[in-house]
Amino acid sequence: MFTEAFHYSPAEAARLNEYFWLTNLGVLVITGLVSDRLQTRKPIAIFGGILAALLMAWWIPRFGSELPRSTMVMVASLMGCFLAIAYVPWAAQFSETLEDVSPALQATGWAFFGLVARAWVAISAPLSLYVAVHYGWGEWVKVALGGMIIYIVAMAFSRGHATVEEPAHAAPAPDRATAG
């Protein structure tokens, strides 16, 4: 994408990807800590999704033109950051939902997620290349923007983690003197 749409050399494109992944990894850890500390999932995931969608909406019209390296470093870094903010709370919520159903479902649920993720890569990788070759990378990012909007809506309507209720206080035992 960086070489074809923005005319960077393969080495420069690799460095831009490096910024994406380094920022993504750092923000994954920070977001996980914040999300766990606050015990908040949905608002953080939706916030990250909205930020990513806004960045994509800003970026799409710029495809095909040369952007300064500093701008592309910022775009790659922010995209890595925003996607991490959107993903980590979702993963925690997914895990908590599995636990709510049955703790024994953890392995099966994550295995199913892995299957779906790999199936999506098997479908989307050739599809993205087809769209990029015939219509341009900007069009593929429009598809990704549509997917992000679906994600935001789905997160807004997801049930989230069930809150753990405090056990009800037992009713006091009747006094023997007054019970008789």
OpenMM code with the backbone's topology and positions (N, CA, C; nanometers):
from openmm import Vec3, app, unit

residues = "MET PHE THR GLU ALA PHE HIS TYR SER PRO ALA GLU ALA ALA ARG LEU ASN GLU TYR PHE TRP LEU THR ASN LEU GLY VAL LEU VAL ILE THR GLY LEU VAL SER ASP ARG LEU GLN THR ARG LYS PRO ILE ALA ILE PHE GLY GLY ILE LEU ALA ALA LEU LEU MET ALA TRP TRP ILE PRO ARG PHE GLY SER GLU LEU PRO ARG SER THR MET VAL MET VAL ALA SER LEU MET GLY CYS PHE LEU ALA ILE ALA TYR VAL PRO TRP ALA ALA GLN PHE SER GLU THR LEU GLU ASP VAL SER PRO ALA LEU GLN ALA THR GLY TRP ALA PHE PHE GLY LEU VAL ALA ARG ALA TRP VAL ALA ILE SER ALA PRO LEU SER LEU TYR VAL ALA VAL HIS TYR GLY TRP GLY GLU TRP VAL LYS VAL ALA LEU GLY GLY MET ILE ILE TYR ILE VAL ALA MET ALA PHE SER ARG GLY HIS ALA THR VAL GLU GLU PRO ALA HIS ALA ALA PRO ALA PRO ASP ARG ALA THR ALA GLY".split()
positions = [
    Vec3(0.0820, -0.1182, 0.0000),
    Vec3(0.0000, 0.0000, 0.0000),
    Vec3(0.0874, 0.1259, 0.0000),
    Vec3(0.1878, 0.1284, 0.0850),
    Vec3(0.2733, 0.2463, 0.0922),
    Vec3(0.3540, 0.2663, -0.0366),
    Vec3(0.3947, 0.1568, -0.0990),
    Vec3(0.4729, 0.1704, -0.2217),
    Vec3(0.3848, 0.2071, -0.3405),
    Vec3(0.2693, 0.1432, -0.3527),
    Vec3(0.1838, 0.1675, -0.4688),
    Vec3(0.1031, 0.2958, -0.4574),
    Vec3(0.0438, 0.3204, -0.3446),
    Vec3(-0.0455, 0.4356, -0.3317),
    Vec3(0.0270, 0.5648, -0.2961),
    Vec3(0.1397, 0.5531, -0.2263),
    Vec3(0.2080, 0.6739, -0.1798),
    Vec3(0.3499, 0.6879, -0.2341),
    Vec3(0.3911, 0.5925, -0.3171),
    Vec3(0.5168, 0.6005, -0.3915),
    Vec3(0.6418, 0.5999, -0.3032),
    Vec3(0.6364, 0.5245, -0.1942),
    Vec3(0.7551, 0.5070, -0.1105),
    Vec3(0.8332, 0.3870, -0.1598),
    Vec3(0.9625, 0.3877, -0.1338),
    Vec3(1.0439, 0.2712, -0.1685),
    Vec3(1.0052, 0.1565, -0.0757),
    Vec3(1.0371, 0.0320, -0.1141),
    Vec3(1.0069, -0.0803, -0.0240),
    Vec3(1.0711, -0.0649, 0.1142),
    Vec3(1.1916, -0.0106, 0.1202),
    Vec3(1.2575, 0.0087, 0.2498),
    Vec3(1.1833, 0.1121, 0.3342),
    Vec3(1.1406, 0.2211, 0.2720),
    Vec3(1.0653, 0.3231, 0.3459),
    Vec3(0.9294, 0.2677, 0.3904),
    Vec3(0.8662, 0.1893, 0.3046),
    Vec3(0.7378, 0.1281, 0.3390),
    Vec3(0.7538, 0.0337, 0.4579),
    Vec3(0.8622, -0.0410, 0.4602),
    Vec3(0.8877, -0.1316, 0.5730),
    Vec3(0.9059, -0.0527, 0.7022),
    Vec3(0.9736, 0.0612, 0.6941),
    Vec3(0.9917, 0.1439, 0.8134),
    Vec3(0.8571, 0.1995, 0.8622),
    Vec3(0.7703, 0.2366, 0.7694),
    Vec3(0.6374, 0.2849, 0.8084),
    Vec3(0.5582, 0.1751, 0.8784),
    Vec3(0.5687, 0.0529, 0.8285),
    Vec3(0.5033, -0.0601, 0.8953),
    Vec3(0.5615, -0.0825, 1.0343),
    Vec3(0.6908, -0.0570, 1.0469),
    Vec3(0.7571, -0.0700, 1.1764),
    Vec3(0.6946, 0.0261, 1.2780),
    Vec3(0.6680, 0.1488, 1.2350),
    Vec3(0.6031, 0.2456, 1.3246),
    Vec3(0.4648, 0.1965, 1.3660),
    Vec3(0.3903, 0.1432, 1.2701),
    Vec3(0.2576, 0.0897, 1.3017),
    Vec3(0.2679, -0.0166, 1.4101),
    Vec3(0.3530, -0.1169, 1.3884),
    Vec3(0.3578, -0.2310, 1.4797),
    Vec3(0.4184, -0.1967, 1.6148),
    Vec3(0.5197, -0.1108, 1.6179),
    Vec3(0.5776, -0.0726, 1.7476),
    Vec3(0.4766, 0.0054, 1.8310),
    Vec3(0.4070, 0.0973, 1.7676),
    Vec3(0.3045, 0.1726, 1.8398),
    Vec3(0.1916, 0.0805, 1.8819),
    Vec3(0.1497, -0.0082, 1.7929),
    Vec3(0.0418, -0.1015, 1.8232),
    Vec3(0.0767, -0.1858, 1.9457),
    Vec3(0.1969, -0.2420, 1.9489),
    Vec3(0.2364, -0.3268, 2.0614),
    Vec3(0.2428, -0.2501, 2.1923),
    Vec3(0.2993, -0.1299, 2.1889),
    Vec3(0.3070, -0.0491, 2.3106),
    Vec3(0.1697, -0.0111, 2.3637),
    Vec3(0.0825, 0.0310, 2.2737),
    Vec3(-0.0511, 0.0740, 2.3151),
    Vec3(-0.1379, -0.0455, 2.3548),
    Vec3(-0.1124, -0.1647, 2.2986),
    Vec3(-0.1840, -0.2851, 2.3430),
    Vec3(-0.1640, -0.3059, 2.4934),
    Vec3(-0.0401, -0.2943, 2.5372),
    Vec3(-0.0082, -0.3165, 2.6785),
    Vec3(-0.0717, -0.2072, 2.7644),
    Vec3(-0.0548, -0.0828, 2.7244),
    Vec3(-0.1078, 0.0290, 2.8031),
    Vec3(-0.2609, 0.0220, 2.8096),
    Vec3(-0.3252, -0.0028, 2.6957),
    Vec3(-0.4716, -0.0104, 2.6933),
    Vec3(-0.5206, -0.1271, 2.7781),
    Vec3(-0.4520, -0.2387, 2.7718),
    Vec3(-0.4896, -0.3528, 2.8546),
    Vec3(-0.4835, -0.3190, 3.0027),
    Vec3(-0.3781, -0.2516, 3.0433),
    Vec3(-0.3650, -0.2134, 3.1843),
    Vec3(-0.4746, -0.1156, 3.2258),
    Vec3(-0.5009, -0.0157, 3.1418),
    Vec3(-0.6046, 0.0838, 3.1732),
    Vec3(-0.7428, 0.0184, 3.1762),
    Vec3(-0.7708, -0.0631, 3.0759),
    Vec3(-0.9014, -0.1297, 3.0680),
    Vec3(-0.9233, -0.2222, 3.1875),
    Vec3(-0.8207, -0.2946, 3.2273),
    Vec3(-0.8329, -0.3827, 3.3438),
    Vec3(-0.8484, -0.3028, 3.4723),
    Vec3(-0.7718, -0.1969, 3.4828),
    Vec3(-0.7780, -0.1132, 3.6036),
    Vec3(-0.9160, -0.0512, 3.6207),
    Vec3(-0.9717, 0.0007, 3.5098),
    Vec3(-1.1028, 0.0653, 3.5144),
    Vec3(-1.2184, -0.0344, 3.5065),
    Vec3(-1.1869, -0.1607, 3.4707),
    Vec3(-1.2898, -0.2616, 3.4464),
    Vec3(-1.3944, -0.2091, 3.3474),
    Vec3(-1.3445, -0.1434, 3.2440),
    Vec3(-1.4285, -0.0833, 3.1407),
    Vec3(-1.3836, -0.1370, 3.0065),
    Vec3(-1.4780, -0.1876, 2.9293),
    Vec3(-1.4444, -0.2470, 2.8003),
    Vec3(-1.5084, -0.1713, 2.6846),
    Vec3(-1.6419, -0.1710, 2.6809),
    Vec3(-1.7135, -0.1166, 2.5658),
    Vec3(-1.6771, 0.0279, 2.5326),
    Vec3(-1.6796, 0.1201, 2.6280),
    Vec3(-1.6499, 0.2589, 2.5917),
    Vec3(-1.5099, 0.2773, 2.5340),
    Vec3(-1.4135, 0.2044, 2.5885),
    Vec3(-1.2763, 0.2164, 2.5381),
    Vec3(-1.2668, 0.1583, 2.3977),
    Vec3(-1.3278, 0.0428, 2.3748),
    Vec3(-1.3239, -0.0198, 2.2420),
    Vec3(-1.3940, 0.0680, 2.1390),
    Vec3(-1.5076, 0.1234, 2.1748),
    Vec3(-1.5805, 0.2118, 2.0823),
    Vec3(-1.4993, 0.3373, 2.0550),
    Vec3(-1.4369, 0.3939, 2.1569),
    Vec3(-1.3527, 0.5122, 2.1407),
    Vec3(-1.2384, 0.4840, 2.0422),
    Vec3(-1.1704, 0.3707, 2.0588),
    Vec3(-1.0629, 0.3339, 1.9665),
    Vec3(-1.1146, 0.3148, 1.8248),
    Vec3(-1.2318, 0.2518, 1.8116),
    Vec3(-1.2917, 0.2325, 1.6798),
    Vec3(-1.3270, 0.3641, 1.6128),
    Vec3(-1.3824, 0.4565, 1.6893),
    Vec3(-1.4176, 0.5881, 1.6335),
    Vec3(-1.2922, 0.6617, 1.5894),
    Vec3(-1.1876, 0.6585, 1.6717),
    Vec3(-1.0620, 0.7244, 1.6330),
    Vec3(-1.0045, 0.6642, 1.5049),
    Vec3(-1.0054, 0.5305, 1.4948),
    Vec3(-0.9550, 0.4643, 1.3741),
    Vec3(-1.0401, 0.5018, 1.2529),
    Vec3(-1.1724, 0.5049, 1.2700),
    Vec3(-1.2619, 0.5405, 1.1590),
    Vec3(-1.2377, 0.6847, 1.1142),
    Vec3(-1.2205, 0.7753, 1.2089),
    Vec3(-1.1938, 0.9144, 1.1727),
    Vec3(-1.0613, 0.9283, 1.0977),
    Vec3(-0.9599, 0.8547, 1.1439),
    Vec3(-0.8312, 0.8595, 1.0742),
    Vec3(-0.8439, 0.8034, 0.9330),
    Vec3(-0.9166, 0.6933, 0.9166),
    Vec3(-0.9370, 0.6370, 0.7822),
    Vec3(-1.0126, 0.7351, 0.6931),
    Vec3(-1.1157, 0.7990, 0.7486),
    Vec3(-1.1935, 0.8956, 0.6697),
    Vec3(-1.1057, 1.0130, 0.6254),
    Vec3(-1.0133, 1.0555, 0.7101),
    Vec3(-0.9203, 1.1622, 0.6726),
    Vec3(-0.8210, 1.1134, 0.5678),
    Vec3(-0.7771, 0.9888, 0.5805),
    Vec3(-0.6706, 0.9339, 0.4979),
    Vec3(-0.7174, 0.8989, 0.3569),
    Vec3(-0.8381, 0.8491, 0.3409),
    Vec3(-0.8873, 0.7993, 0.2121),
    Vec3(-0.8707, 0.9000, 0.0983),
    Vec3(-0.9093, 1.0268, 0.1131),
    Vec3(-0.8945, 1.1197, 0.0006),
    Vec3(-0.7491, 1.1481, -0.0383),
    Vec3(-0.6559, 1.1104, 0.0457),
    Vec3(-0.5145, 1.1387, 0.0197),
    Vec3(-0.4429, 1.0255, -0.0549),
    Vec3(-0.5145, 0.9159, -0.0802),
    Vec3(-0.4528, 0.8052, -0.1529),
    Vec3(-0.4207, 0.8488, -0.2945),
    Vec3(-0.3034, 0.8086, -0.3400),
    Vec3(-0.2594, 0.8415, -0.4754),
    Vec3(-0.1711, 0.9642, -0.4805),
    Vec3(-0.1732, 1.0464, -0.3776),
    Vec3(-0.0849, 1.1626, -0.3747),
    Vec3(0.0306, 1.1332, -0.2795),
    Vec3(0.1384, 1.2035, -0.3020),
    Vec3(0.2542, 1.1826, -0.2146),
    Vec3(0.2355, 1.2633, -0.0872),
    Vec3(0.2476, 1.1943, 0.0242),
    Vec3(0.2400, 1.2601, 0.1543),
    Vec3(0.3807, 1.2656, 0.2129),
    Vec3(0.4108, 1.3729, 0.2845),
    Vec3(0.5440, 1.3795, 0.3471),
    Vec3(0.5657, 1.2615, 0.4409),
    Vec3(0.6904, 1.2214, 0.4519),
    Vec3(0.7242, 1.1071, 0.5365),
    Vec3(0.6756, 1.1281, 0.6792),
    Vec3(0.6898, 1.2478, 0.7317),
    Vec3(0.6460, 1.2749, 0.8696),
    Vec3(0.4952, 1.2536, 0.8851),
    Vec3(0.4184, 1.2881, 0.7834),
    Vec3(0.2734, 1.2660, 0.7872),
    Vec3(0.2430, 1.1169, 0.7863),
    Vec3(0.3132, 1.0423, 0.7032),
    Vec3(0.2889, 0.8983, 0.6952),
    Vec3(0.3338, 0.8269, 0.8223),
    Vec3(0.4406, 0.8744, 0.8837),
    Vec3(0.4833, 0.8177, 1.0125),
    Vec3(0.3727, 0.8401, 1.1155),
    Vec3(0.3153, 0.9600, 1.1153),
    Vec3(0.2081, 0.9909, 1.2095),
    Vec3(0.0842, 0.9054, 1.1809),
    Vec3(0.0473, 0.8904, 1.0537),
    Vec3(-0.0696, 0.8095, 1.0175),
    Vec3(-0.0476, 0.6643, 1.0587),
    Vec3(0.0678, 0.6078, 1.0265),
    Vec3(0.0956, 0.4681, 1.0604),
    Vec3(0.0965, 0.4482, 1.2118),
    Vec3(0.1577, 0.5398, 1.2841),
    Vec3(0.1644, 0.5289, 1.4297),
    Vec3(0.0266, 0.5430, 1.4929),
    Vec3(-0.0492, 0.6422, 1.4484),
    Vec3(-0.1828, 0.6614, 1.5045),
    Vec3(-0.2756, 0.5445, 1.4718),
    Vec3(-0.2639, 0.4910, 1.3497),
    Vec3(-0.3487, 0.3764, 1.3147),
    Vec3(-0.3160, 0.2571, 1.4049),
    Vec3(-0.1875, 0.2321, 1.4287),
    Vec3(-0.1489, 0.1250, 1.5203),
    Vec3(-0.2026, 0.1492, 1.6596),
    Vec3(-0.1956, 0.2731, 1.7046),
    Vec3(-0.2449, 0.3116, 1.8366),
    Vec3(-0.3962, 0.2923, 1.8460),
    Vec3(-0.4704, 0.3464, 1.7501),
    Vec3(-0.6162, 0.3428, 1.7558),
    Vec3(-0.6703, 0.2004, 1.7430),
    Vec3(-0.6081, 0.1197, 1.6588),
    Vec3(-0.6541, -0.0186, 1.6453),
    Vec3(-0.6268, -0.0986, 1.7725),
    Vec3(-0.5170, -0.0688, 1.8403),
    Vec3(-0.4894, -0.1351, 1.9682),
    Vec3(-0.5938, -0.0962, 2.0718),
    Vec3(-0.6301, 0.0317, 2.0754),
    Vec3(-0.7314, 0.0780, 2.1708),
    Vec3(-0.8650, 0.0094, 2.1430),
    Vec3(-0.8957, -0.0130, 2.0154),
    Vec3(-1.0219, -0.0785, 1.9797),
    Vec3(-1.0190, -0.2281, 2.0091),
    Vec3(-0.9037, -0.2921, 1.9941),
    Vec3(-0.8963, -0.4380, 2.0021),
    Vec3(-0.8856, -0.4929, 2.1442),
    Vec3(-0.8004, -0.4362, 2.2256),
    Vec3(-0.7725, -0.4950, 2.3573),
    Vec3(-0.8984, -0.5074, 2.4438),
    Vec3(-0.9790, -0.4023, 2.4574),
    Vec3(-1.0996, -0.4191, 2.5395),
    Vec3(-1.1975, -0.5194, 2.4790),
    Vec3(-1.2025, -0.5267, 2.3458),
    Vec3(-1.2885, -0.6270, 2.2828),
    Vec3(-1.2430, -0.7665, 2.3243),
    Vec3(-1.1124, -0.7914, 2.3181),
    Vec3(-1.0605, -0.9235, 2.3537),
    Vec3(-1.0915, -0.9566, 2.4998),
    Vec3(-1.0773, -0.8589, 2.5879),
    Vec3(-1.1090, -0.8819, 2.7291),
    Vec3(-1.2582, -0.9097, 2.7463),
    Vec3(-1.3413, -0.8346, 2.6752),
    Vec3(-1.4860, -0.8563, 2.6839),
    Vec3(-1.5242, -0.9929, 2.6278),
    Vec3(-1.4609, -1.0338, 2.5189),
    Vec3(-1.4855, -1.1660, 2.4612),
    Vec3(-1.4519, -1.2742, 2.5629),
    Vec3(-1.3362, -1.2620, 2.6257),
    Vec3(-1.2926, -1.3595, 2.7248),
    Vec3(-1.3867, -1.3622, 2.8447),
    Vec3(-1.4277, -1.2447, 2.8920),
    Vec3(-1.5185, -1.2375, 3.0064),
    Vec3(-1.6558, -1.2960, 2.9722),
    Vec3(-1.7013, -1.2741, 2.8494),
    Vec3(-1.8294, -1.3294, 2.8070),
    Vec3(-1.8228, -1.4819, 2.8042),
    Vec3(-1.7115, -1.5347, 2.7547),
    Vec3(-1.6942, -1.6803, 2.7571),
    Vec3(-1.6988, -1.7322, 2.9005),
    Vec3(-1.6324, -1.6622, 2.9910),
    Vec3(-1.6331, -1.7037, 3.1317),
    Vec3(-1.7731, -1.6972, 3.1908),
    Vec3(-1.8511, -1.5954, 3.1506),
    Vec3(-1.9886, -1.5848, 3.2005),
    Vec3(-2.0708, -1.7056, 3.1596),
    Vec3(-2.0496, -1.7538, 3.0381),
    Vec3(-2.1238, -1.8698, 2.9900),
    Vec3(-2.0736, -1.9943, 3.0620),
    Vec3(-1.9438, -2.0170, 3.0559),
    Vec3(-1.8818, -2.1295, 3.1255),
    Vec3(-1.7303, -2.1133, 3.1176),
    Vec3(-1.6613, -2.1156, 3.2291),
    Vec3(-1.5154, -2.1040, 3.2253),
    Vec3(-1.4497, -2.2105, 3.1372),
    Vec3(-1.5165, -2.3234, 3.1211),
    Vec3(-1.4614, -2.4310, 3.0380),
    Vec3(-1.4619, -2.3942, 2.8897),
    Vec3(-1.5326, -2.2882, 2.8528),
    Vec3(-1.5403, -2.2487, 2.7120),
    Vec3(-1.4222, -2.1641, 2.6648),
    Vec3(-1.3345, -2.1229, 2.7549),
    Vec3(-1.2229, -2.0354, 2.7173),
    Vec3(-1.1434, -2.0907, 2.5987),
    Vec3(-1.0953, -2.2110, 2.6093),
    Vec3(-1.0119, -2.2682, 2.5027),
    Vec3(-1.0905, -2.2830, 2.3736),
    Vec3(-1.2133, -2.3322, 2.3827),
    Vec3(-1.2955, -2.3511, 2.2635),
    Vec3(-1.3294, -2.2171, 2.1989),
    Vec3(-1.3645, -2.1182, 2.2810),
    Vec3(-1.3996, -1.9861, 2.2288),
    Vec3(-1.2835, -1.9193, 2.1583),
    Vec3(-1.1652, -1.9253, 2.2180),
    Vec3(-1.0482, -1.8639, 2.1547),
    Vec3(-1.0032, -1.9434, 2.0321),
    Vec3(-1.0221, -2.0740, 2.0346),
    Vec3(-0.9907, -2.1545, 1.9159),
    Vec3(-1.0853, -2.1173, 1.8012),
    Vec3(-1.2128, -2.0982, 1.8333),
    Vec3(-1.3088, -2.0564, 1.7309),
    Vec3(-1.2724, -1.9182, 1.6767),
    Vec3(-1.2333, -1.8272, 1.7659),
    Vec3(-1.1884, -1.6948, 1.7218),
    Vec3(-1.0693, -1.7080, 1.6271),
    Vec3(-0.9739, -1.7928, 1.6617),
    Vec3(-0.8578, -1.8145, 1.5757),
    Vec3(-0.8978, -1.8681, 1.4393),
    Vec3(-0.9937, -1.9601, 1.4377),
    Vec3(-1.0433, -2.0135, 1.3112),
    Vec3(-1.1068, -1.9045, 1.2262),
    Vec3(-1.1921, -1.8233, 1.2873),
    Vec3(-1.2587, -1.7150, 1.2137),
    Vec3(-1.1564, -1.6124, 1.1650),
    Vec3(-1.0606, -1.5783, 1.2487),
    Vec3(-0.9586, -1.4810, 1.2092),
    Vec3(-0.8761, -1.5324, 1.0909),
    Vec3(-0.8365, -1.6574, 1.0955),
    Vec3(-0.7586, -1.7138, 0.9852),
    Vec3(-0.8429, -1.7260, 0.8579),
    Vec3(-0.9690, -1.7607, 0.8733),
    Vec3(-1.0580, -1.7677, 0.7569),
    Vec3(-1.0739, -1.6293, 0.6946),
    Vec3(-1.0869, -1.5272, 0.7806),
    Vec3(-1.0998, -1.3912, 0.7283),
    Vec3(-0.9735, -1.3486, 0.6545),
    Vec3(-0.8575, -1.3818, 0.7066),
    Vec3(-0.7329, -1.3489, 0.6368),
    Vec3(-0.7264, -1.4216, 0.5024),
    Vec3(-0.7669, -1.5481, 0.5012),
    Vec3(-0.7652, -1.6256, 0.3763),
    Vec3(-0.8583, -1.5639, 0.2718),
    Vec3(-0.9664, -1.5034, 0.3161),
    Vec3(-1.0599, -1.4392, 0.2229),
    Vec3(-1.0168, -1.2971, 0.1899),
    Vec3(-0.9808, -1.2207, 0.2926),
    Vec3(-0.9555, -1.0779, 0.2717),
    Vec3(-0.8225, -1.0475, 0.2034),
    Vec3(-0.7210, -1.1295, 0.2224),
    Vec3(-0.5918, -1.1001, 0.1584),
    Vec3(-0.6042, -1.1002, 0.0057),
    Vec3(-0.6563, -1.2061, -0.0549),
    Vec3(-0.6718, -1.1998, -0.2007),
    Vec3(-0.7747, -1.0941, -0.2436),
    Vec3(-0.8792, -1.0758, -0.1636),
    Vec3(-0.9802, -0.9763, -0.1971),
    Vec3(-0.9216, -0.8356, -0.1941),
    Vec3(-0.8394, -0.8066, -0.0929),
    Vec3(-0.7780, -0.6736, -0.0841),
    Vec3(-0.6862, -0.6488, -0.2026),
    Vec3(-0.6120, -0.7504, -0.2425),
    Vec3(-0.5239, -0.7335, -0.3586),
    Vec3(-0.6050, -0.7132, -0.4864),
    Vec3(-0.7146, -0.7852, -0.5003),
    Vec3(-0.8002, -0.7686, -0.6176),
    Vec3(-0.8556, -0.6256, -0.6232),
    Vec3(-0.9089, -0.5807, -0.5103),
    Vec3(-0.9647, -0.4448, -0.5060),
    Vec3(-0.8546, -0.3416, -0.5311),
    Vec3(-0.7382, -0.3592, -0.4700),
    Vec3(-0.6288, -0.2637, -0.4879),
    Vec3(-0.5817, -0.2576, -0.6330),
    Vec3(-0.5700, -0.3727, -0.6983),
    Vec3(-0.5233, -0.3756, -0.8371),
    Vec3(-0.6257, -0.3124, -0.9307),
    Vec3(-0.7525, -0.3412, -0.9089),
    Vec3(-0.8555, -0.2938, -1.0020),
    Vec3(-0.9125, -0.1565, -0.9675),
    Vec3(-0.9118, -0.1204, -0.8393),
    Vec3(-0.9762, 0.0045, -0.7994),
    Vec3(-0.8863, 0.0978, -0.7183),
    Vec3(-0.7777, 0.0469, -0.6651),
    Vec3(-0.6854, 0.1286, -0.5860),
    Vec3(-0.6955, 0.0982, -0.4371),
    Vec3(-0.5868, 0.1259, -0.3671),
    Vec3(-0.5819, 0.0986, -0.2238),
    Vec3(-0.6799, 0.1842, -0.1458),
    Vec3(-0.7092, 0.3027, -0.1943),
    Vec3(-0.8062, 0.3881, -0.1259),
    Vec3(-0.9425, 0.3219, -0.1163),
    Vec3(-0.9794, 0.2484, -0.2206),
    Vec3(-1.1078, 0.1776, -0.2181),
    Vec3(-1.1069, 0.0670, -0.1140),
    Vec3(-0.9929, -0.0007, -0.0995),
    Vec3(-0.9863, -0.1043, 0.0026),
    Vec3(-0.9970, -0.0437, 0.1418),
    Vec3(-0.9366, 0.0708, 0.1624),
    Vec3(-0.9473, 0.1348, 0.2939),
    Vec3(-1.0917, 0.1787, 0.3187),
    Vec3(-1.1665, 0.2104, 0.2129),
    Vec3(-1.3103, 0.2381, 0.2295),
    Vec3(-1.3826, 0.1123, 0.2801),
    Vec3(-1.3442, -0.0034, 0.2279),
    Vec3(-1.4016, -0.1294, 0.2764),
    Vec3(-1.3663, -0.1481, 0.4245),
    Vec3(-1.2403, -0.1192, 0.4600),
    Vec3(-1.1975, -0.1303, 0.5999),
    Vec3(-1.2736, -0.0313, 0.6878),
    Vec3(-1.2990, 0.0881, 0.6372),
    Vec3(-1.3772, 0.1873, 0.7111),
    Vec3(-1.5191, 0.1355, 0.7350),
    Vec3(-1.5771, 0.0750, 0.6344),
    Vec3(-1.7099, 0.0142, 0.6516),
    Vec3(-1.7078, -0.0930, 0.7584),
    Vec3(-1.6040, -0.1754, 0.7586),
    Vec3(-1.5898, -0.2784, 0.8611),
    Vec3(-1.5746, -0.2176, 0.9996),
    Vec3(-1.5022, -0.1081, 1.0095),
    Vec3(-1.4840, -0.0422, 1.1396),
    Vec3(-1.6162, 0.0156, 1.1890),
    Vec3(-1.6956, 0.0695, 1.0993),
    Vec3(-1.8269, 0.1223, 1.1385),
    Vec3(-1.9159, 0.0091, 1.1890),
    Vec3(-1.9132, -0.1050, 1.1208),
    Vec3(-1.9888, -0.2216, 1.1676),
    Vec3(-1.9403, -0.2645, 1.3063),
    Vec3(-1.8096, -0.2632, 1.3273),
    Vec3(-1.7519, -0.2979, 1.4572),
    Vec3(-1.8030, -0.2041, 1.5662),
    Vec3(-1.8027, -0.0745, 1.5385),
    Vec3(-1.8473, 0.0245, 1.6380),
    Vec3(-1.9933, 0.0000, 1.6745),
    Vec3(-2.0770, -0.0205, 1.5745),
    Vec3(-2.2196, -0.0457, 1.5994),
    Vec3(-2.2378, -0.1758, 1.6774),
    Vec3(-2.1647, -0.2803, 1.6377),
    Vec3(-2.1753, -0.4089, 1.7077),
    Vec3(-2.1319, -0.3948, 1.8535),
    Vec3(-2.0252, -0.3205, 1.8783),
    Vec3(-1.9807, -0.2998, 2.0163),
    Vec3(-2.0841, -0.2211, 2.0954),
    Vec3(-2.1467, -0.1238, 2.0309),
    Vec3(-2.2470, -0.0430, 2.1009),
    Vec3(-2.3654, -0.1277, 2.1454),
    Vec3(-2.3986, -0.2305, 2.0670),
    Vec3(-2.5136, -0.3133, 2.0990),
    Vec3(-2.4774, -0.4442, 2.1686),
    Vec3(-2.3481, -0.4665, 2.1940),
    Vec3(-2.3101, -0.5893, 2.2645),
    Vec3(-2.3488, -0.5767, 2.4108),
    Vec3(-2.3702, -0.6895, 2.4722),
    Vec3(-2.4181, -0.6896, 2.6098),
    Vec3(-2.3069, -0.6575, 2.7078),
    Vec3(-2.1859, -0.6878, 2.6748),
    Vec3(-2.0767, -0.6616, 2.7674),
    Vec3(-2.0687, -0.7678, 2.8757),
    Vec3(-1.9767, -0.7492, 2.9638),
    Vec3(-1.9526, -0.8436, 3.0732),
    Vec3(-2.0602, -0.8276, 3.1784),
    Vec3(-2.1146, -0.9395, 3.2234),
    Vec3(-2.2155, -0.9349, 3.3293),
    Vec3(-2.1507, -0.8845, 3.4562),
    Vec3(-2.2180, -0.7940, 3.5214),
    Vec3(-2.1626, -0.7429, 3.6457),
    Vec3(-2.1831, -0.8467, 3.7543),
    Vec3(-2.0860, -0.8572, 3.8383),
    Vec3(-2.0936, -0.9524, 3.9484),
    Vec3(-2.1721, -0.8853, 4.0597),
    Vec3(-2.2825, -0.9465, 4.0954),
    Vec3(-2.3657, -0.8884, 4.2000),
    Vec3(-2.3177, -0.9356, 4.3359),
    Vec3(-2.3313, -0.8466, 4.4308),
    Vec3(-2.2976, -0.8815, 4.5683),
    Vec3(-2.4023, -0.9809, 4.6172),
    Vec3(-2.3612, -1.0827, 4.6916),
    Vec3(-2.4624, -1.1752, 4.7437),
    Vec3(-2.5583, -1.0995, 4.8351),
    Vec3(-2.6842, -1.1315, 4.8214),
    Vec3(-2.7855, -1.0667, 4.9053),
    Vec3(-2.7595, -1.1038, 5.0508),
    Vec3(-2.7757, -1.0055, 5.1344),
    Vec3(-2.7562, -1.0336, 5.2773),
    Vec3(-2.8685, -1.1253, 5.3233),
    Vec3(-2.8304, -1.2251, 5.3982),
    Vec3(-2.9315, -1.3205, 5.4475),
    Vec3(-3.0243, -1.2488, 5.5450),
    Vec3(-3.1469, -1.2858, 5.5372),
    Vec3(-3.2450, -1.2276, 5.6303),
    Vec3(-3.2063, -1.2710, 5.7706),
    Vec3(-3.2173, -1.1798, 5.8648),
    Vec3(-3.1798, -1.2196, 6.0010),
    Vec3(-3.2714, -1.3290, 6.0532),
    Vec3(-3.2119, -1.4182, 6.1273),
    Vec3(-3.2911, -1.5278, 6.1854),
    Vec3(-3.3878, -1.4703, 6.2877),
    Vec3(-3.5096, -1.5243, 6.2912),
    Vec3(-3.6038, -1.4726, 6.3898),
    Vec3(-3.5539, -1.4985, 6.5311),
    Vec3(-3.5790, -1.4050, 6.6171),
    Vec3(-3.5407, -1.4162, 6.7571),
    Vec3(-3.6238, -1.5264, 6.8208),
    Vec3(-3.5619, -1.6175, 6.8927),
    Vec3(-3.6346, -1.7322, 6.9513),
    Vec3(-3.7393, -1.6847, 7.0513),
    Vec3(-3.7113, -1.5775, 7.1165),
    Vec3(-3.8079, -1.5321, 7.2183),
    Vec3(-3.9358, -1.4824, 7.1540),
    Vec3(-3.9233, -1.4185, 7.0390),
    Vec3(-4.0419, -1.3639, 6.9726),
    Vec3(-4.0994, -1.4598, 6.8715),
    Vec3(-4.0278, -1.5660, 6.8382),
    Vec3(-4.0774, -1.6589, 6.7361),
    Vec3(-4.1861, -1.7489, 6.7888),
    Vec3(-4.1920, -1.7712, 6.9126),
    Vec3(-4.2834, -1.8681, 6.9667),
    Vec3(-4.4155, -1.8104, 6.9866),
] * unit.nanometer
topology = app.Topology()
chain = topology.addChain("A")
for resn in residues:
    res = topology.addResidue(resn, chain)
    for name in ("N", "CA", "C"):
        topology.addAtom(name, app.Element.getBySymbol(name[0]), res)
